[in-house]
Amino acid sequence: MKQHPTKDKLSPTEQVLEQRLRANAKPDKAVAWHELADQLGPALGAPKKRWPLWLAPVGIAAAVAWLMVVQPQATLQPETSPSPMLLAGNYSLDTLDRQLQRAYIDGADAAEIEALWQRRAALTGQETSS
């Protein structure tokens, strides 16, 4: 063993540690990098199989196609709204309903309210039962 220049003699504990260090520092045989990777791979949590890289562009192309083609198809279909849009004929009916409400609020006489109900019945095609 080689002596340290600062100390003449190593203590027994230091001698044991130096022997262990030398035993661990020098492998019995030369190890290639791929052998070392094979030995350390599972210990380091490396996956055993490689993921096929050709799947990445296919996945990206599928995602882009879905966003560009399938998504706009859903938005091109007309929406059905729960409340129907007022047609030109319904505007006069809406106005007449408001006149009826206003007549009740203002306390109009029965003849005026009856006239409004008759006009409403004529617009809707209903008969009044009075």
C-alpha positions, 0 to 999 in steps of 0.5 A, spaced: 500 500 500 502 506 498 503 511 504 500 518 504 505 523 505 502 527 511 501 521 515 506 515 516 501 510 518 494 509 517 490 507 522 486 500 522 480 503 520 483 507 515 486 501 512 480 497 512 476 503 508 482 504 503 481 496 501 474 497 500 475 503 496 480 500 492 476 494 491 469 498 489 473 502 484 476 497 480 472 492 477 474 485 475 473 486 468 472 492 463 464 493 462 461 496 456 456 502 456 450 498 454 452 492 459 452 498 464 445 501 462 442 494 462 444 493 469 442 499 471 436 501 467 431 497 471 434 499 478 433 507 475 426 505 473 427 506 466 422 502 461 424 496 459 420 497 452 422 503 448 415 507 445 415 506 438 416 514 436 412 513 429 406 513 433 407 521 435 406 524 428 400 519 427 397 521 434 398 529 433 395 528 426 389 525 429 388 530 434 389 536 429 384 532 424 379 531 430 380 539 432 379 541 424 374 537 421 370 533 427 369 539 431 366 544 426 361 539 424 358 539 430 358 547 430 355 547 423 348 544 425 343 549 427 341 550 434 334 549 436 332 554 441 327 552 446 323 558 445 321 560 438 323 566 434 317 571 434 314 571 427 311 577 423 304 575 425 306 574 432 308 581 433 301 584 433 299 578 438 304 580 443 302 587 442 295 586 443 297 581 450 301 587 452 295 592 451 290 587 455 295 587 461 295 594 461 288 594 461 287 590 467 293 594 471 290 601 469 283 598 471 279 599 464 272 598 464 269 591 462 267 593 454 274 595 453 277 589 455 272 584 452 274 588 445 281 587 446 279 579 448 275 579 441 281 582 437 286 577 440 281 571 439 280 574 431 288 574 431 289 567 434 283 564 430 280 562 437 272 563 439 271 566 445 266 563 450 263 568 454 
